[in-house]
Amino acid sequence: MAESAQPSPPPLPPRFNQVTTLLAVGTALWIVAAVVAALVRPPDIVLLTCVVGAVLGGVGYSVFAWQRSAARRGSRTAQRGLQ
């Protein structure tokens, strides 16, 4: 039995392809949450969670920027299609 050809999914809208904006906004929200948590209550797991979220957002942005620069300079091992 032959497989029928499946139509390819439509492309994502441009606003969903802006990964740098998403990473920046997400990291900024974690920083704001950390400041609010530090002002409202003594340091505990909530503040630690916010700080870790902000740090991981920064790491994620760094990895994305590194891959994007590698793709722009034409590295063979870089991911393709990064903005």
N, C-alpha and C positions, 0 to 999 in steps of 0.2 A: 504494500500500500504506500503510495507516494505521499509525502507531506505537501500540503497546500502552502503556497507562498503567503506568508503573513505580511500585511502592510506594515511599514515602519511607523513608529509613533511620531506624532508631530513634534517639531522642535520646541524647546522651552521658550517662554517669553523672555526678552532680554533682561528684565528685572530679576529673574531667578538665576541668571548667569553671573551676576555681580558678586562674586565670592568675597572680594576684599571688603565691600561694604558690609556684608553680613558678619564677617569676622570682626570688623571694627566696632560695629554696633553691639554685638554680643559681648565683646570684651569690655566695652564701656559700661554696659549694663551690670556686669559682674563687679566692676570697680565701684559703681554707684551703690550697689547692694552691700558691698563690703563697708563703705563709708557709713551707710545707714545702720548696718549691724553694729559697727563699732560705736556709734553715737547712742544707740538705743539701749544696748545691754553690754555687760562685761564680755570680754573675749571668750568665745566658746566655739562649738562645732559649726554654728551658723557662719561666724566670721571666717573660720578656717575654710569652710566650703566656698565662700565667696572669693577668698584670696586664691585658692587653688583653681577655681573657674577662670579668674582673670589671668593667672599664669599660663594655664593651658590654652586660653585664647591667644595669648601672645606667642606661645610656641607654635600653635596652628598657623597663625599669620606668618611667622618666620619661615616655616616649612613651605607654605604656599608661595611666598615671595621668592624663596630659593629656587623652587621648581619653575616658577614663571621666568625668572632671569635665565635659568638654564635653557628653557625653551626658546627664549628670545635670541640667545646667542648661538642656537643651533646644536646644542648638545644631543648626541644620539640617544642617550638614556633618559632624557627629560620627557615628562608627560606632554602630550599634545593637546591643543585646544584651550589652553589657559589664557585668560585675558590679561 
